[in-house]
Every structure is written in C-alpha cells, then in structure tokens.
Amino acid sequence: MQKLAFPEFNRNKIKEFLLINFGLALVAAGIYFFKIPNHFATGGVSGIAIVVQHFSPGINVGPWMLIINILFLIIGYALIGRNFGSKTVYSSLALSGMVWLLGKICPINQPFTHDTMLELFFSILLPAVGSAITFNQNASTGGTDIVAKVLNKLTNIDIGKALLLADVVITIAAGFVYGIRIGMYSFLGLILKAFVIDLVIEGLNLRKQLVIVSDQSRSIQEYIIKNLHRGATVHIAYGAFTNDQKHIITTVVSRGQAIALRKYIHEIDPHSFITITNTSEIIGKGFRSI
C-alpha cells in the first residue's frame, strides 16, 4: 500500500510569517496607542487616515487605513502592474486590520500622558522597530511605498525622494488640519523615523568580522568550523617587520560567537593579533541571500 505524501512544514517560512506579523503588531500598537490619540501624521497610510478621520469622525482610523490601502493597491496594479509581492499586499491589509481590531478591543479617546514629546518618542519607536523587523523579512507595509513607485514611474523621481515627498505632504496636511504645533511634531517624527528604522535594521543584522593573525591558525580554523559552524577565509601573508610568513583568518560571526571565539583564541594563543569590526550587510550562505 502506497503511503500518502504530505508536504513538510517549512520552518523558515513559518518563522518569516510570525516575524512579519510580530513586526506589524508593533507598528499597529504604535499607530493606535500613540499616533492616533495625538494626531501625529508622520507619513504613511496611517498619517493619511489620521488626517482624513478629522473630516469623518464616525469612521475610525483602522477602517480608513484599509480603504486607503485597497485604493493604493488598485492604483498600483493599474499604473505599474503586478510588481507588488504577496508579502506587501498581505502586510498592508493585515496592518489595517490590526489597527481596526485594537480599536474594538481597547477603545481609547485621549493620550496616555500629557507629555507630547514622550508620546512622540513611542509613536516613532514602536513602528520603527516593527517596520525594521518587517523589512528584514523582505516585506513592506505598503501604503505610501506604492505611491512612491507610481510617482517614480510617472515623473522619474527616485523612489526614496518620492516617498519622502509623499510623507512631507502628509505632515503639512496635518499642520493645516490639527494646527501648526501638531504639524511640527509630525514633521519632527518623520525625520526621527528615518534614522530610527535604519538604526534598528543595522542592529538586527549586526555581525562581527574578525581578522586573526595567530601561530595557532589550524586550531582556530577547526574551532570556527566545528564549534561555531561558520566558514572562514585563510590568506598567507608576510609580516612587514619580521618578514615571517603568517596565516591570516577572516571570518564573520554573530556577537555571541565573536565573544566565544575571542575567548578561545586567548586561551590557546595570548599573543595573537585580532581586529574586530561591525558589519550589517552580510550576503551569502549562512546569512542573507543575494
């Protein structure tokens, strides 16, 4: 009797799906608990929805985000074709649903505190961390990313500049609708958002590159391969002062592995020479794919 073949669960896909949703949940929490009560329109679909809600108090920000995202997706499909990955479509709609769900589960009508700067900090930090996690899974929250792509096609403006232009227009609209004070806070938040997202992405991808010069080269290579399960590149070079031939090992590892490797090298060869640098763009087997 032939056994039925069942598809195996892809652990990487499940992990990716969970991380995307965790990132979206952080973005949704930042929008709902901090941006909406303070009217911080720091760009994106949430910023448009916050501005639009002022003219339609009967509809919350979550449903407006869903409507706007659907409109953007339709416009995107019509003008630039099906160049949106399934992750972007899912993320843009799921984020809107999460904000709407938070409004049903935990309705709030005012900010948590009277400290506007503190509220702005959390309104930027949570979405920035969430967006960084989502971007790290090669996904996007959609929204004004689609607008930027449309502007890029119609006007040949760089996507980065088009995205910044769209977000600036949203913050200016917030200033007209909610007053200059909110507009200025929104503009400040827009600037901070760009820096924080970059910092978080770099932190998530941070690795240590070690260049090692040691007389115990073979032992160190074996430790890297067998204990750390990493690769290494070995060069033969000559010391400028002694003219002695040396083996130079170059490897890239995580922060924890770098500490373990440094400790091991210290134990077997205290006189070794090591340089350690931070790097966040590692592309290749064992890290990020090309």
C-alpha positions in Angstrom: 0.0 0.0 0.0 1.4 3.3 -1.1 1.9 5.9 1.7 0.4 9.3 1.2 3.0 12.1 0.9 2.3 15.1 3.0 4.1 18.4 2.4 6.6 19.2 5.1 6.3 22.4 7.1 8.9 24.9 6.1 10.2 26.2 9.4 11.8 29.2 7.7 8.5 30.2 6.1 6.7 29.8 9.4 9.4 31.9 11.2 9.2 34.5 8.5 5.4 34.7 8.7 5.5 35.0 12.5 8.2 37.7 12.4 6.2 39.7 9.8 3.1 39.6 12.0 5.1 40.5 15.1 6.6 43.5 13.3 3.1 44.5 12.0 1.7 44.2 15.6 4.3 46.6 16.9 3.6 49.1 14.1 -0.2 48.8 14.8 0.4 49.4 18.5 2.5 52.5 17.9 -0.2 53.9 15.5 -3.2 53.1 17.6 -1.9 53.9 21.1 0.3 56.9 20.3 -0.1 58.3 16.8 -3.9 58.4 16.7 -4.7 60.0 20.1 -2.1 62.7 19.5 -2.9 63.2 15.7 0.7 62.5 14.8 0.6 62.2 11.0 4.2 61.2 10.4 3.7 60.0 6.8 2.4 56.7 5.5 -1.2 55.4 5.2 -1.7 55.9 8.9 -0.9 59.6 8.5 -3.4 60.0 5.7 -6.0 58.2 7.7 -5.4 60.4 10.7 -5.9 63.5 8.6 -9.0 62.1 6.8 -10.6 61.0 10.1 -10.8 64.6 11.1 -13.4 65.1 8.4 -15.3 61.9 9.2 -15.4 61.3 13.0 -17.8 58.4 12.5 -15.2 56.2 10.9 -12.1 55.2 12.8 -8.5 55.3 11.6 -8.3 51.5 11.1 -11.1 51.2 8.5 -9.8 54.3 6.7 -6.4 52.7 6.5 -8.0 49.6 5.0 -9.9 51.7 2.4 -6.8 53.8 1.5 -4.6 50.7 1.2 -7.0 49.0 -1.1 -7.2 52.1 -3.2 -3.4 52.3 -3.4 -3.2 48.7 -4.4 -5.8 49.2 -7.2 -4.0 52.3 -8.4 -0.7 50.5 -8.3 -2.0 47.5 -10.3 -3.5 49.8 -12.8 -0.4 52.1 -13.3 2.6 49.9 -12.7 1.3 46.3 -13.0 1.7 43.4 -10.6 5.0 44.4 -9.1 3.9 44.1 -5.5 4.9 41.0 -3.8 2.4 38.9 -1.9 4.1 40.0 1.3 3.5 43.7 0.7 -0.2 43.1 -0.2 -0.7 40.9 2.9 1.2 43.3 5.2 -0.6 46.4 4.1 -4.1 44.8 4.6 -3.1 43.0 7.8 -1.8 46.2 9.4 -5.0 48.0 8.7 -6.9 45.1 10.2 -4.8 45.1 13.4 -5.4 48.8 14.0 -9.1 48.3 13.5 -9.0 45.3 15.9 -7.2 47.3 18.6 -10.0 49.9 18.3 -12.6 47.3 19.0 -10.7 45.6 21.8 -9.2 48.6 23.6 -11.0 51.8 22.7 -9.2 55.0 23.8 -10.1 58.6 23.4 -7.1 60.5 24.7 -3.3 60.2 25.0 -1.8 58.1 27.9 0.1 61.1 29.2 0.3 64.9 28.9 3.9 64.7 27.8 3.7 65.2 24.0 7.4 64.5 23.4 7.3 61.2 25.3 4.2 60.2 23.3 6.0 61.2 20.0 9.0 59.0 21.0 6.9 55.9 21.5 4.9 56.7 18.3 8.1 56.6 16.4 10.0 53.8 18.3 7.3 51.1 18.1 6.5 51.5 14.4 10.2 51.9 13.6 11.2 48.6 15.3 8.1 46.9 13.8 8.9 48.2 10.3 12.5 47.2 10.6 11.5 43.6 11.6 9.1 43.5 8.6 11.6 45.0 6.2 14.2 42.4 7.4 11.9 39.7 6.1 11.8 41.3 2.7 8.3 42.6 3.2 6.8 46.1 3.3 3.9 47.7 5.0 2.8 49.0 1.6 0.9 52.3 1.6 3.0 55.2 0.5 5.6 52.8 -0.8 3.1 52.2 -3.6 2.6 55.9 -4.1 6.4 56.4 -4.3 6.6 53.7 -7.0 3.8 55.4 -9.0 5.5 58.8 -8.8 8.7 57.2 -9.8 7.1 55.8 -13.0 5.2 58.9 -13.9 7.9 61.5 -13.1 11.2 59.6 -12.9 11.8 60.8 -9.4 13.9 58.4 -7.3 11.7 56.1 -5.1 13.4 57.4 -1.9 12.7 61.0 -2.8 9.2 60.2 -3.9 8.5 58.5 -0.6 9.9 61.5 1.3 7.8 63.9 -0.8 4.6 61.9 -0.1 5.3 61.8 3.6 6.1 65.5 3.8 2.8 66.4 2.0 1.0 64.3 4.7 2.7 66.1 7.6 1.9 69.5 6.0 -1.7 68.5 5.7 -1.7 67.5 9.4 -0.4 71.0 10.2 -3.3 72.6 8.4 -5.9 70.3 9.9 -4.7 70.0 13.5 -2.6 73.1 13.9 1.0 74.2 13.5 2.1 72.5 16.8 0.9 69.0 15.7 2.3 69.7 12.2 5.7 70.5 13.7 5.7 67.4 15.9 4.6 65.3 12.9 7.5 66.7 10.8 10.0 66.0 13.7 8.6 62.5 13.9 9.1 62.0 10.2 12.7 62.9 10.5 13.3 60.7 13.5 11.5 57.8 11.9 14.0 57.5 9.1 17.0 57.5 11.4 15.5 55.0 13.9 14.4 52.5 11.3 18.0 52.5 9.8 19.5 52.1 13.3 17.2 49.2 14.2 17.8 47.4 10.9 21.5 47.7 11.3 21.2 46.4 14.9 19.2 43.4 13.8 21.7 42.5 11.2 24.8 43.4 13.1 27.6 40.8 12.8 31.3 40.8 13.7 34.1 40.5 11.2 37.3 39.1 12.7 40.7 39.2 11.1 43.0 36.9 13.0 46.8 36.5 12.9 48.0 33.6 15.0 50.6 30.9 15.2 47.7 28.5 16.1 45.9 29.0 12.8 44.8 25.4 12.3 43.2 25.1 15.7 41.4 28.3 15.2 40.1 27.2 11.8 38.8 24.0 13.3 37.1 25.8 16.2 35.3 28.1 13.8 34.1 25.3 11.6 33.3 22.6 14.1 32.2 24.7 17.2 30.7 27.8 15.6 29.6 26.2 12.4 30.9 29.1 10.4 33.2 29.4 7.4 36.5 31.3 7.2 38.9 32.5 4.5 42.7 32.0 5.0 45.4 34.1 3.4 49.1 33.6 3.5 51.0 36.9 4.2 54.3 38.2 5.4 54.9 40.5 8.4 56.4 43.8 7.3 58.7 44.0 10.4 59.7 40.3 10.9 59.2 39.1 7.3 57.8 35.9 8.8 55.1 34.0 6.9 51.7 34.1 8.7 48.2 32.6 8.1 45.5 35.3 8.3 42.0 34.1 9.0 39.0 36.2 8.1 35.5 35.2 9.4 32.1 36.7 10.1 30.1 35.6 13.1 27.4 36.8 15.5 28.1 38.8 18.5 27.9 35.8 20.9 30.1 33.8 18.6 32.7 36.6 18.5 33.0 36.6 22.3 33.4 32.8 22.3 36.0 32.8 19.5 37.9 35.6 21.2 38.0 33.7 24.5 39.2 30.5 22.7 42.0 32.4 20.9 43.1 34.0 24.2 43.4 30.5 25.8 45.5 28.9 23.0 47.5 31.9 21.8 47.5 35.0 24.0 50.0 36.7 21.7 47.7 36.5 18.6 46.6 39.7 16.8 42.9 40.3 16.2 40.9 43.1 14.6 37.1 43.2 15.0 34.8 45.4 13.0 31.0 45.7 13.0 29.2 44.9 9.7 25.4 44.7 9.0 25.4 43.8 5.3 26.5 40.2 5.0 25.2 38.5 1.9 25.9 34.8 1.2 25.4 31.3 2.6 24.6 31.3 6.3 23.5 34.9 6.2 21.2 36.8 3.8 20.6 35.6 0.3 21.6 37.7 -2.7 
